Amino acid sequence: MSSMIPIFLTGLCFLFLGPTCCSGSRILVVPVDGSHWVNMEIILRELHARGHNITVLRSPNSWYIPSHSPMYTFINVTMLEDEADINFYNKMLLDVMECRGYPTFIRSFFQQYLITSMLREGHKMIARSTATMLDNPIFMKSLQDAKFDLMLTDPALPTGVLLGGYLKLPMVFNVRWINNGEGHFVIAPSPVSYVPVSGSELHDQMDFLERTKNMLHYLYSFVEQHFFISPAYSDLLQRHYPPGTDLLSLQRAADIWLVRTDFVFEFSRPTMPNVVYIGGFQGKNPGPLPAKLEAFMQSSGEHGVVIMSLGTLVSALPRETTEAIAAAFAQLPQKVVWKFVGEKPSSLGNNTLLVDWLPQRDLLGHPKTRAFVAHGGTNGMYEAIYHGVPVLGLPLLFDQFDNVLRLKVRGAARVVEAYSLTTENFLEALKDILETPSYRDNIQRLSQLHRDQLISPMDTAVFWIEYVIRNKGAAHLQSAGFSLPWYSYFCLDVAVFILALIGAFVWALVLTCQIFCCRKSQRKMKAE
C-alpha cells in the first residue's frame, strides 16, 4: 500500500500542473494604442501571472503603452501613431457634430464618409510601417529566431495580422473592431435583415425603411473594404506573401477570435465555432477610493453622485457645450465628479469636482453613484452594465452612437446629441435618468444577466489563448466557407445548374407537346 503513495502523489502533480503545461510560452503581442490598450493590458497581466513570457511591439511615441513594465519586454517599431496626431480626433469630433444636424436617415452616411477618409489614409500609413518591418531582414530574423508560440493582436489595425501571417504563428485576436466595422462582419454570416451594420445606428427590429438603410450601409462598407482599404496592402502582399493572399484571408486565418462582446449588450446574431465571447472581461468589484475622493462621495448624502467621463482619446468639447453641461450640473442636488481637461467652465457649480483622471471602475461601483454621463465607449458601457449604473449617453465618434443605442433600446440609457446640447435639454435628460426608477431597474437586470456566467470572461480568454498554444492552433474550428469562391459560397453555380435543368425540362416538354399536337393535326387533315 505504501508503494502506491508516490504514484498517487505523482498523479496529483500531473492533475494540478496539467492546465498550466503551456506556462512559460513565448507570446508576441501587437496591440492598438488608446482605449484598446486598456483591454489588452488586462489580459497581459493575467498571462504574465500564469508564467508566460510576453514581448510587446510598441511605438516609441506611444500614447499609452509604457516602455517599461514588469509584465513584458518591448520592441520599439514604427507604428501608426508615429504619423498621427491625437488632436486629429478632436477635429473629427467637430466635423461629426456638424453631421449630426443632418436628417436622421442620411447623417450616418456623412459620418461614415468622414471615417472612410480617415481609414484610407490610416491604412496607407499602416502599410508603410509594416513594409518597413518586413523589408528589414535583421528585424524579421530576430522575430523568427525568438521562436514565439503565439501572436496575440488587436486587428483593429492589421499590423499584427500581417506579421503573424508572415511568421506563420498561431494567432489569437483580442477584437471588437476590424478594418471598417464590427468583427463579426468579417468572420460570421451577417443577414442585414436583422443584423445592424456598424455605423448605421439601427437595432435588430427594423422596418422596411430601416432595412433599406441597413442594406445601403452594407453596400457602402463593402465598397470601403474592397476599394479603399484592401488596395493599400496590395503591393506589400505581392512582395512578401504567397500569390493570391489578401488582407481578409490573413484575418480569417486567425485560430481564435476573442470578441469583446456579451449578448446582454450586443444584439443576437449568427456566429462561428472559433469566435469566443469575453465581453466585460475587465469587470471587477470596486476598490477603495483615494481619501479625498471618498470624502467627496460621502458628502453627497442621500442624493448621491453623478460621474462624467469622455474616455481616453477625445477629451475636448466646444466651449459652449461644456458651459451648458456645467450649468446643468450646478442645478442638481447630486454632486458630480467630472473628468475634464481644459479651461474651467465659468458656470461650474460648487457641487462639481473637476479631475484630470478618475478611477472609473471604482467610482461606478461605489454605492453613492447614481448615474454615468459617458461618450459611449465600449469599456465604459460594460463597466456601467457590470455595476448596474444607468447611462446618459453623449456619443461623439465612431461606434459610440451604436453603443449607447444598444442600452437605450433596453431601457437603460438616454441619449443627448452634443451638437444640439443646451443646459435645459441636458438637465431634463439627466433628471429623467436620476428620478425614473426604470432606468436603474433595467441596467441592474442587465448586470444580473451579465454576471450570471458559468466561467468568467477573463478565465475564458486565458483558456482559449493557452488552448491555441497547447494545440499549436485551432484549424479544426475554422470554416471551409472562406476558401470557396463567392459564387460557390452562395450556391449560385448550383442555382444556375438547377435553372438550366428546369429550362431544359420545360423546353423538352414544350417540344414534345408541339410534336404531339403536330402529329394529331396531320392525322385530322388526312381523315378529312
Backbone torsions as a table, in degrees:
resi	resn	phi	psi	omega
1	MET	NA	-41.0	-178.7
2	SER	-64.4	-26.4	179.4
3	SER	-70.1	-18.7	179.8
4	MET	-80.1	-18.8	-175.6
5	ILE	-62.9	-47.9	178.7
6	PRO	-59.6	-38.2	179.7
7	ILE	-64.7	-41.6	179.7
8	PHE	-63.4	-43.4	179.4
9	LEU	-65.6	-38.6	177.0
10	THR	-61.9	-40.9	178.0
11	GLY	-62.3	-40.7	177.8
12	LEU	-63.0	-39.6	179.2
13	CYS	-60.7	-45.4	179.1
14	PHE	-65.0	-35.6	-179.8
15	LEU	-63.6	-44.6	-176.6
16	PHE	-80.6	-30.6	-178.3
17	LEU	-86.3	-15.8	-176.6
18	GLY	-54.4	-50.3	-177.5
19	PRO	-64.0	-19.3	-178.3
20	THR	-107.5	23.0	-175.7
21	CYS	-65.2	-17.5	179.3
22	CYS	-100.9	10.0	174.7
23	SER	-61.1	142.7	-176.0
24	GLY	90.6	4.2	177.1
25	SER	-68.3	154.1	-179.6
26	ARG	-97.7	119.9	-175.7
27	ILE	-117.7	125.5	174.2
28	LEU	-95.5	126.0	-175.5
29	VAL	-117.9	127.0	173.3
30	VAL	-119.9	98.1	-175.3
31	PRO	-90.0	177.3	169.4
32	VAL	-113.9	140.1	-175.0
33	ASP	-73.4	-179.5	178.2
34	GLY	74.9	-145.4	-177.0
35	SER	-63.9	-25.3	177.8
36	HIS	-62.6	-35.6	179.1
37	TRP	-64.1	-32.7	178.1
38	VAL	-56.6	-43.7	178.6
39	ASN	-65.8	-45.4	-176.3
40	MET	-66.2	-39.8	-177.0
41	GLU	-61.7	-36.8	179.7
42	ILE	-62.9	-43.1	178.6
43	ILE	-67.5	-41.0	180.0
44	LEU	-62.1	-37.2	179.1
45	ARG	-61.4	-40.1	179.5
46	GLU	-71.3	-40.0	178.3
47	LEU	-65.0	-39.6	177.6
48	HIS	-62.9	-41.2	-179.9
49	ALA	-63.5	-25.1	179.8
50	ARG	-91.8	8.1	170.8
51	GLY	92.1	11.5	179.8
52	HIS	-81.6	147.8	176.6
53	ASN	-94.2	120.0	-170.9
54	ILE	-116.1	133.8	173.4
55	THR	-121.8	127.6	-176.1
56	VAL	-113.1	129.1	170.4
57	LEU	-87.4	126.0	-178.3
58	ARG	-141.5	160.5	174.4
59	SER	-83.3	141.4	175.1
60	PRO	-63.4	-18.0	177.8
61	ASN	-104.4	26.1	-175.8
62	SER	-57.9	142.6	179.4
63	TRP	-75.5	-41.1	-170.4
64	TYR	-129.8	-16.3	-175.5
65	ILE	-85.7	112.3	-176.3
66	PRO	-70.2	151.1	-179.9
67	SER	-82.1	-19.3	-179.3
68	HIS	-127.3	126.9	-179.4
69	SER	-153.9	141.3	175.3
70	PRO	-70.0	-12.2	-176.6
71	MET	-83.2	-28.4	-171.3
72	TYR	-151.1	161.8	164.6
73	THR	-96.4	162.2	-175.2
74	PHE	-132.8	156.9	172.9
75	ILE	-128.4	122.6	178.1
76	ASN	-80.2	128.0	177.9
77	VAL	-137.9	162.7	175.6
78	THR	-74.1	123.6	-178.6
79	MET	-126.0	179.8	-179.3
80	LEU	-56.8	-37.8	-174.1
81	GLU	-64.0	-20.9	179.3
82	ASP	-65.4	-23.3	-177.7
83	GLU	-111.3	-3.0	-176.9
84	ALA	-107.4	143.5	178.8
85	ASP	-106.9	128.8	-177.8
86	ILE	-60.3	-24.9	177.6
87	ASN	-68.5	-17.8	177.3
88	PHE	-56.7	-38.9	-178.0
89	TYR	-67.9	-33.2	177.4
90	ASN	-68.2	-35.7	176.2
91	LYS	-66.7	-41.8	178.7
92	MET	-63.5	-34.8	177.4
93	LEU	-55.3	-45.4	-179.6
94	LEU	-65.8	-38.6	178.4
95	ASP	-65.2	-40.8	179.4
96	VAL	-66.6	-40.4	178.3
97	MET	-58.9	-36.5	177.1
98	GLU	-66.1	-39.8	178.9
99	CYS	-63.5	-30.7	-175.9
100	ARG	-65.9	-14.2	177.1
101	GLY	-81.1	-8.8	179.8
102	TYR	-76.1	164.3	176.6
103	PRO	-55.3	148.6	-172.2
104	THR	-55.5	-41.5	-174.1
105	PHE	-64.8	-36.4	-171.3
106	ILE	-101.7	-15.5	-172.3
107	ARG	-65.1	-32.8	179.4
108	SER	-66.5	-29.1	177.4
109	PHE	-70.8	-38.7	177.0
110	PHE	-65.1	-39.9	176.8
111	GLN	-63.1	-41.8	-179.4
112	GLN	-64.6	-34.2	177.6
113	TYR	-64.1	-40.1	176.3
114	LEU	-60.9	-41.9	179.7
115	ILE	-67.7	-36.9	178.0
116	THR	-59.0	-43.4	178.6
117	SER	-60.4	-40.4	178.2
118	MET	-68.3	-44.0	-178.5
119	LEU	-63.3	-40.8	-178.1
120	ARG	-59.2	-46.3	179.8
121	GLU	-73.8	-37.6	-179.1
122	GLY	-62.5	-43.2	-179.4
123	HIS	-71.0	-29.0	173.2
124	LYS	-64.4	-40.9	177.5
125	MET	-63.0	-43.6	-179.5
126	ILE	-62.9	-42.4	178.7
127	ALA	-60.6	-41.0	179.8
128	ARG	-66.2	-45.1	-178.0
129	SER	-67.1	-37.8	178.5
130	THR	-68.9	-38.0	177.2
131	ALA	-61.7	-37.0	177.6
132	THR	-59.9	-39.9	178.3
133	MET	-68.9	-48.8	-175.8
134	LEU	-67.5	-28.3	179.0
135	ASP	-81.8	-3.4	-179.9
136	ASN	-100.3	97.6	-174.9
137	PRO	-63.6	-32.0	179.9
138	ILE	-67.0	-44.8	179.7
139	PHE	-63.5	-46.9	-177.9
140	MET	-65.9	-37.0	178.2
141	LYS	-65.4	-35.6	178.5
142	SER	-64.7	-36.6	176.6
143	LEU	-68.8	-41.0	179.7
144	GLN	-67.0	-40.2	-179.2
145	ASP	-68.4	-23.8	179.3
146	ALA	-68.5	-18.7	176.9
147	LYS	51.6	58.2	177.3
148	PHE	-66.3	148.5	178.2
149	ASP	-92.7	-17.3	-172.6
150	LEU	-160.3	145.6	167.3
151	MET	-106.3	120.3	173.8
152	LEU	-111.5	119.8	-174.6
153	THR	-145.9	157.6	170.9
154	ASP	-99.9	111.0	-173.7
155	PRO	-79.9	10.6	173.7
156	ALA	-56.4	-34.3	167.7
157	LEU	-119.4	128.8	-165.6
158	PRO	-85.7	16.6	178.8
159	THR	-56.4	-47.9	179.7
160	GLY	-63.9	-36.9	177.9
161	VAL	-61.3	-45.8	-178.7
162	LEU	-65.8	-43.5	179.0
163	LEU	-67.5	-43.0	179.3
164	GLY	-61.9	-40.4	177.9
165	GLY	-66.0	-38.9	179.8
166	TYR	-68.2	-41.5	-178.7
167	LEU	-80.8	-6.6	-179.7
168	LYS	56.8	45.7	179.1
169	LEU	-94.7	145.3	166.3
170	PRO	-55.9	140.2	-169.9
171	MET	-128.8	133.7	174.4
172	VAL	-121.7	132.4	177.8
173	PHE	-98.6	133.7	164.9
174	ASN	-102.5	99.0	-158.3
175	VAL	-138.6	145.1	155.6
176	ARG	-134.0	-43.5	-178.3
177	TRP	-109.5	143.2	-179.1
178	ILE	-149.8	132.4	179.2
179	ASN	60.0	-88.2	-175.9
180	ASN	-135.6	20.4	-179.4
181	GLY	-176.1	-167.9	-178.0
182	GLU	-69.4	143.6	-170.0
183	GLY	-58.4	-32.0	-178.2
184	HIS	-58.0	-30.3	-175.3
185	PHE	-70.0	-13.8	175.8
186	VAL	-93.1	-33.9	-169.1
187	ILE	-107.8	-23.8	-170.7
188	ALA	-127.6	153.6	173.9
189	PRO	-58.4	138.9	-174.2
190	SER	-137.3	79.5	179.4
191	PRO	-62.1	122.2	-175.1
192	VAL	-75.7	-4.2	176.9
193	SER	-69.4	-27.1	179.7
194	TYR	-142.9	0.2	176.2
195	VAL	-106.2	107.1	-177.2
196	PRO	-68.0	135.9	178.1
197	VAL	-75.4	144.8	179.6
198	SER	-55.0	132.9	178.6
199	GLY	88.5	-7.3	-177.6
200	SER	-79.4	-18.5	-177.3
201	GLU	57.9	42.3	179.4
202	LEU	-119.1	163.4	175.9
203	HIS	-113.9	-171.2	-173.2
204	ASP	-89.3	1.8	175.1
205	GLN	-112.3	84.0	-171.7
206	MET	-105.0	139.1	170.9
207	ASP	-85.2	-175.0	-174.1
208	PHE	-60.9	-45.8	-178.5
209	LEU	-64.8	-37.7	179.1
210	GLU	-69.9	-36.6	176.4
211	ARG	-67.0	-33.8	175.1
212	THR	-63.6	-45.5	177.8
213	LYS	-61.4	-41.5	-179.3
214	ASN	-63.7	-41.3	177.7
215	MET	-64.0	-39.9	178.2
216	LEU	-63.9	-39.6	176.5
217	HIS	-64.7	-37.8	178.8
218	TYR	-64.2	-44.1	178.6
219	LEU	-64.6	-39.5	177.2
220	TYR	-62.3	-43.6	179.7
221	SER	-63.1	-38.0	177.9
222	PHE	-62.3	-46.9	178.4
223	VAL	-62.6	-42.4	-179.9
224	GLU	-59.1	-45.1	-179.2
225	GLN	-65.1	-49.3	-169.2
226	HIS	-88.1	-16.9	-177.7
227	PHE	-117.3	-13.1	179.7
228	PHE	-119.3	-37.5	-175.2
229	ILE	-92.3	-57.4	-176.6
230	SER	-56.6	-42.1	-179.6
231	PRO	-59.8	-23.3	179.8
232	ALA	-63.0	-23.3	-175.6
233	TYR	-107.3	2.2	-173.2
234	SER	-61.8	-44.7	-179.8
235	ASP	-65.7	-43.6	178.8
236	LEU	-59.7	-45.1	-177.8
237	LEU	-68.5	-37.0	178.4
238	GLN	-64.9	-35.0	-175.3
239	ARG	-82.7	-27.2	-169.8
240	HIS	-123.1	-4.6	-174.2
241	TYR	-129.6	162.9	179.6
242	PRO	-60.1	153.9	179.2
243	PRO	-56.3	140.3	178.2
244	GLY	88.8	-4.9	179.3
245	THR	-72.6	134.1	172.9
246	ASP	-131.8	172.8	-175.2
247	LEU	-61.0	-43.1	-177.4
248	LEU	-64.5	-39.7	180.0
249	SER	-65.4	-36.7	176.3
250	LEU	-65.5	-40.6	-179.4
251	GLN	-68.3	-41.7	-178.8
252	ARG	-71.7	-12.9	177.1
253	ALA	-79.3	-6.4	178.3
254	ALA	-59.3	140.9	-176.4
255	ASP	-74.0	-46.3	-178.3
256	ILE	-134.3	136.1	173.8
257	TRP	-106.9	106.6	172.9
258	LEU	-84.6	97.2	-173.3
259	VAL	-91.3	124.3	-177.3
260	ARG	-78.3	64.4	-175.9
261	THR	-141.5	142.9	170.4
262	ASP	-128.3	134.6	-176.4
263	PHE	-73.5	-0.2	164.6
264	VAL	-65.8	-31.0	-178.6
265	PHE	-103.4	-45.8	-178.0
266	GLU	-81.5	156.0	174.9
267	PHE	-78.0	142.7	-179.9
268	SER	-61.6	143.9	-174.6
269	ARG	-164.1	165.2	175.5
270	PRO	-63.4	153.4	179.5
271	THR	-142.2	-171.3	-175.8
272	MET	-133.0	160.3	-176.6
273	PRO	-62.4	-30.1	-177.6
274	ASN	-95.3	16.3	173.4
275	VAL	-100.4	120.9	-178.4
276	VAL	-117.7	133.2	-172.7
277	TYR	-98.4	124.5	-178.8
278	ILE	-128.9	26.3	-178.8
279	GLY	-56.3	129.9	179.9
280	GLY	80.6	17.0	-177.6
281	PHE	-63.3	-18.5	179.9
282	GLN	-82.8	-2.4	-177.3
283	GLY	-67.7	128.8	177.8
284	LYS	-145.3	157.8	174.6
285	ASN	-64.8	147.7	-174.9
286	PRO	-67.3	148.4	173.8
287	GLY	-98.9	176.2	179.7
288	PRO	-68.8	146.1	177.9
289	LEU	-88.4	157.9	170.1
290	PRO	-55.7	149.9	-171.8
291	ALA	-55.0	-45.2	-178.0
292	LYS	-65.9	-38.9	-179.9
293	LEU	-69.7	-39.4	177.2
294	GLU	-62.7	-40.1	178.4
295	ALA	-63.7	-39.0	178.0
296	PHE	-64.2	-43.3	179.8
297	MET	-62.0	-45.0	-178.0
298	GLN	-67.5	-28.2	-178.9
299	SER	-70.5	-9.1	-177.8
300	SER	-74.9	-14.3	178.8
301	GLY	64.9	-145.8	-176.5
302	GLU	-73.9	-17.2	-177.4
303	HIS	-75.9	-30.1	178.1
304	GLY	82.9	-165.6	-170.8
305	VAL	-131.9	144.3	171.2
306	VAL	-104.4	133.4	177.8
307	ILE	-106.2	135.1	176.4
308	MET	-131.0	129.7	176.2
309	SER	-150.1	140.6	179.1
310	LEU	-111.8	24.6	170.2
311	GLY	85.1	-165.7	-170.4
312	THR	-96.9	-36.4	-173.2
313	LEU	-88.5	-42.2	-175.5
314	VAL	-113.0	116.4	-177.4
315	SER	-130.2	16.8	-177.1
316	ALA	-127.1	128.4	172.7
317	LEU	-116.4	158.6	175.0
318	PRO	-55.3	149.1	-175.0
319	ARG	-56.6	-42.0	-177.7
320	GLU	-66.8	-29.4	178.6
321	THR	-70.8	-45.5	179.7
322	THR	-65.7	-34.2	177.0
323	GLU	-65.0	-40.3	179.4
324	ALA	-65.9	-40.2	178.8
325	ILE	-65.0	-45.7	-179.4
326	ALA	-61.6	-40.8	-179.9
327	ALA	-65.6	-37.4	177.8
328	ALA	-67.7	-44.1	177.6
329	PHE	-57.3	-38.4	-176.3
330	ALA	-63.7	-20.7	-178.3
331	GLN	-92.9	1.2	-178.9
332	LEU	-87.1	147.6	170.1
333	PRO	-75.4	-20.1	178.0
334	GLN	-75.0	160.5	169.3
335	LYS	-92.6	161.9	-172.9
336	VAL	-133.2	134.0	168.9
337	VAL	-111.6	117.5	-171.6
338	TRP	-122.2	116.0	172.5
339	LYS	-74.6	113.3	-169.5
340	PHE	-141.0	133.8	175.3
341	VAL	-124.6	126.0	179.6
342	GLY	134.3	-167.4	-179.1
343	GLU	-72.4	133.4	-177.9
344	LYS	-61.5	128.9	179.2
345	PRO	-63.3	139.8	-179.4
346	SER	-71.1	-22.1	-178.2
347	SER	-91.1	11.4	-176.0
348	LEU	-64.3	133.3	179.8
349	GLY	-90.7	166.1	179.4
350	ASN	-67.7	-16.7	-178.1
351	ASN	-85.5	-2.0	-173.3
352	THR	-110.7	128.3	177.8
353	LEU	-107.3	118.9	176.6
354	LEU	-90.5	133.3	178.8
355	VAL	-135.6	147.0	175.9
356	ASP	-74.3	-29.4	-178.9
357	TRP	-145.9	147.5	176.9
358	LEU	-141.4	147.0	176.2
359	PRO	-78.6	82.6	-168.3
360	GLN	-56.5	-47.9	-177.8
361	ARG	-61.4	-42.1	-178.7
362	ASP	-69.0	-35.7	178.3
363	LEU	-70.0	-41.8	-179.8
364	LEU	-65.3	-28.5	178.6
365	GLY	-87.7	0.7	-178.6
366	HIS	-76.3	138.6	-178.0
367	PRO	-63.3	-18.4	179.9
368	LYS	-85.0	-10.5	-176.3
369	THR	-75.4	129.2	-176.3
370	ARG	-110.4	-28.9	-177.8
371	ALA	-157.6	158.9	-178.5
372	PHE	-127.3	115.0	173.9
373	VAL	-92.9	115.3	-169.6
374	ALA	-139.5	155.7	178.9
375	HIS	-79.3	-13.6	176.0
376	GLY	99.6	19.2	173.3
377	GLY	-63.9	150.1	-175.4
378	THR	-58.6	-44.2	-178.4
379	ASN	-58.7	-47.1	-179.4
380	GLY	-63.6	-37.8	179.7
381	MET	-65.0	-41.9	179.2
382	TYR	-69.6	-34.7	176.5
383	GLU	-67.1	-37.7	176.7
384	ALA	-64.6	-40.6	177.8
385	ILE	-64.4	-47.1	-177.2
386	TYR	-56.9	-42.6	-176.2
387	HIS	-94.8	-1.6	175.4
388	GLY	68.3	44.4	-179.2
389	VAL	-111.2	122.9	178.9
390	PRO	-65.6	152.8	-169.7
391	VAL	-118.5	135.8	164.0
392	LEU	-105.4	108.5	-174.1
393	GLY	-83.3	134.8	174.4
394	LEU	-127.8	68.4	-173.4
395	PRO	-66.4	144.4	-174.7
396	LEU	-125.0	-41.5	-172.1
397	LEU	-146.1	161.0	164.8
398	PHE	53.6	-127.1	-174.2
399	ASP	-80.1	-2.0	-172.1
400	GLN	-62.5	-34.3	179.5
401	PHE	-66.2	-41.4	176.6
402	ASP	-66.6	-39.1	-176.4
403	ASN	-64.0	-48.7	-178.5
404	VAL	-68.8	-28.0	176.0
405	LEU	-62.3	-38.6	-178.8
406	ARG	-62.0	-37.8	176.1
407	LEU	-77.2	-33.6	-179.6
408	LYS	-62.2	-45.7	-177.5
409	VAL	-69.5	-15.9	175.8
410	ARG	-95.2	6.8	175.2
411	GLY	73.5	21.9	-176.8
412	ALA	-112.3	5.4	-176.8
413	ALA	-156.7	158.7	165.9
414	ARG	-121.5	162.1	-176.6
415	VAL	-126.6	135.5	174.0
416	VAL	-121.8	133.4	-179.9
417	GLU	-83.4	129.9	-178.6
418	ALA	-64.7	-33.8	-175.3
419	TYR	-69.1	-27.0	-177.3
420	SER	-114.0	14.8	-175.4
421	LEU	-69.0	131.3	172.5
422	THR	-129.3	166.6	177.5
423	THR	-57.5	-40.5	-175.0
424	GLU	-68.5	-50.5	-175.9
425	ASN	-72.7	-30.2	176.6
426	PHE	-68.6	-42.6	179.9
427	LEU	-65.7	-41.0	179.2
428	GLU	-61.5	-45.2	-180.0
429	ALA	-65.3	-40.8	-178.7
430	LEU	-66.7	-42.8	177.3
431	LYS	-63.9	-36.0	178.1
432	ASP	-62.3	-44.7	178.5
433	ILE	-62.2	-41.3	-175.3
434	LEU	-75.8	-32.0	-170.2
435	GLU	-104.4	-14.6	179.9
436	THR	-95.8	113.7	-173.7
437	PRO	-62.1	-25.6	-173.6
438	SER	-62.4	-32.7	179.7
439	TYR	-62.7	-47.5	178.9
440	ARG	-68.1	-38.7	178.7
441	ASP	-61.1	-43.2	-177.4
442	ASN	-69.2	-42.0	-179.5
443	ILE	-69.3	-33.2	178.1
444	GLN	-72.5	-30.0	172.8
445	ARG	-65.3	-43.4	176.1
446	LEU	-62.2	-39.6	178.6
447	SER	-61.3	-43.0	179.5
448	GLN	-61.7	-44.8	178.9
449	LEU	-65.0	-41.3	-177.7
450	HIS	-64.2	-36.7	-178.1
451	ARG	-82.4	-18.0	-174.8
452	ASP	-83.5	77.6	-177.6
453	GLN	-130.9	146.0	179.8
454	LEU	-64.5	-44.1	-179.9
455	ILE	-127.3	139.1	-178.9
456	SER	-64.8	148.8	178.5
457	PRO	-56.1	-36.5	179.0
458	MET	-65.4	-45.5	177.6
459	ASP	-62.2	-36.7	177.0
460	THR	-62.4	-45.0	-179.3
461	ALA	-61.7	-47.7	-177.8
462	VAL	-66.2	-39.6	178.5
463	PHE	-57.4	-47.4	-175.0
464	TRP	-73.1	-31.0	173.8
465	ILE	-62.7	-47.3	179.8
466	GLU	-70.8	-28.5	175.4
467	TYR	-60.7	-45.4	179.8
468	VAL	-65.6	-38.5	177.8
469	ILE	-64.6	-47.5	-177.8
470	ARG	-61.1	-39.0	-173.3
471	ASN	-102.7	7.8	178.5
472	LYS	53.1	43.0	178.2
473	GLY	123.4	179.8	177.4
474	ALA	-147.2	51.0	-175.7
475	ALA	-62.2	-26.7	-178.1
476	HIS	-68.1	-13.9	178.4
477	LEU	-93.5	-6.4	-176.8
478	GLN	-85.7	142.6	-177.4
479	SER	-78.3	138.9	175.5
480	ALA	-74.5	-11.8	-176.8
481	GLY	-62.0	-28.2	-176.8
482	PHE	-72.3	-17.2	179.0
483	SER	-89.3	-5.2	-179.4
484	LEU	-85.0	145.4	169.7
485	PRO	-65.9	156.9	-172.1
486	TRP	-59.5	-34.6	-177.8
487	TYR	-72.2	-28.6	175.8
488	SER	-77.3	-38.0	179.9
489	TYR	-57.5	-43.3	-179.3
490	PHE	-92.0	8.8	178.6
491	CYS	56.1	31.8	179.0
492	LEU	-68.2	-34.1	177.3
493	ASP	-64.8	-38.4	177.0
494	VAL	-66.7	-41.0	179.6
495	ALA	-62.8	-42.3	178.6
496	VAL	-63.9	-40.9	179.4
497	PHE	-62.8	-45.7	-180.0
498	ILE	-65.2	-41.5	177.8
499	LEU	-63.1	-36.9	178.1
500	ALA	-65.1	-41.4	177.7
501	LEU	-63.0	-44.3	179.1
502	ILE	-62.6	-43.3	178.4
503	GLY	-61.3	-41.8	179.4
504	ALA	-65.8	-40.1	179.7
505	PHE	-64.4	-45.0	179.2
506	VAL	-62.5	-43.3	179.0
507	TRP	-61.3	-43.4	179.9
508	ALA	-65.3	-38.7	179.6
509	LEU	-65.1	-44.9	178.8
510	VAL	-63.6	-41.7	-179.9
511	LEU	-63.9	-41.1	178.6
512	THR	-63.4	-42.6	178.6
513	CYS	-62.9	-41.4	179.1
514	GLN	-62.6	-43.1	179.8
515	ILE	-64.7	-43.8	-179.4
516	PHE	-62.5	-44.8	-179.5
517	CYS	-65.8	-37.1	-179.1
518	CYS	-65.6	-44.5	179.0
519	ARG	-63.9	-40.9	179.7
520	LYS	-63.1	-39.1	179.3
521	SER	-66.5	-38.8	179.2
522	GLN	-64.8	-42.1	178.7
523	ARG	-61.8	-37.6	-179.2
524	LYS	-66.6	-40.9	179.3
525	MET	-65.0	-39.2	178.8
526	LYS	-65.8	-38.0	-179.5
527	ALA	-65.0	-35.2	-179.9
528	GLU	-73.9	NA	NA
